[in-house]
Amino acid sequence: MNDKPENNTEALLNFELDEETLYSVSQTFKALSDPTRLRILNLLSSGEHSVNEISRELSLMQSTVSHQLRFLKNLRLVKFRRQGSNLYYSCDDMHVIDLLKQAIEHVNHN
């Protein structure tokens, strides 16, 4: 009998998780559980945007956008660059965007 996992996904699911990894994964899912953060990540998946652009595109207050971007940045899900007095945000981890896309496909699956 062969106990070897058939693919990498199965191997990951059978891997024992340490506390730090469990916490980090739960924080990522927490980030993805908020509709406003999902909207921001979805917009950023199309490219880089300033805080003002995000605010305008999503009809959100700038303070709300800044707060959510800070949360996402602390989890290393978004990154920024400064140009003059403007901050431009983009996705920092395409794995999370792939996860978001898969979740959307799952919800829209008939």
N, C-alpha and C positions, 0 to 999 in steps of 0.2 A: 504494500500500500504506500502510495506517495503522498506525504504530507506537505509537499512543496506548494505554495500558493500558485494559482494559475495565471495571475496577472498582478501588476503593481497595485491596482486598486484594492484587491483582496489583501495584499500584503500590508497596505496602509491601515486597513480596517482592523486587522488582527494585531497591529503593533500596540504595545502597551504605552500609554501616554503618561508623561510626567506632569506634575502639577503646573509648571510654568507653561507647558504646551497647552494643557487643558484651559488654562486661564486665557491665554492669547487667542485660542480658537473661539472661546466663548465671547471674548471682546469683539472679534471680527463679526460674529453672528449678531451681536448686539448692535454693531454699527449698521449692519444690513437690515435690522428689524425696524428701523425708523423710516417712514415714508419720505421725509424731507431729505435725509441723507441719501436715500435711494435715488431721488430725483436729481440731486447734485452729482452723484457718481455716474448716473446715466448720461447727464449732459457732458461731464468731463470725459466720458468714454469716446466722445466725438472729437476731442481736442482740448487744447488749453483755453482757459477763460479767466478773465479778471473777476474780482469779487463783484464789481458793478455789473458786469455782463451776466454773471450768474443770477444776481438779484433781479435784474431786468427780465431775463429769459424765463425765470421761474416764478415771477411775481411774488418775490419774498423780500422782506425787509433786509437791509444790508447787515444789521446786527445779527439777525437769525442766520444768515449765510455765513458770516464770520465765525459765529459760535460753532456751527456744524462743521465748518472746514477745520477749525482748531481740533475738534474731536477726531476727525478723520486723519488729520496730520499726525496727531499723537499716536495713532495706530499704524502709521506709515502706509496709509491707503491712498493719500494724496501728497503731493509735493508742491513747492512753489518756487518761483523765481521773482526777484524784484527788478522792475524796470522803472527808474525814477521813483515816483511815489506810489506806483501801482504794484500790486501783487498779482501774479498770474499763476493759477493753479492747474495742475494736470494729475492724471492718475499715476500713482507710484508703483502699483502692483497689478499687472494685468491678470494675474491669477484670480484676484477678487472680482475683476470685471467679468472674467469667464464664468465665475461662480454666479454672479448676478445674471448674466445672459442665460445660463442654464436654468436658473430659478424662474426667469420670465418664460422661457420655452416650456418648462414644466407646467406652469400655471395656464399657459395658452394651449397646451396639448389637449386635443379633443378625444 
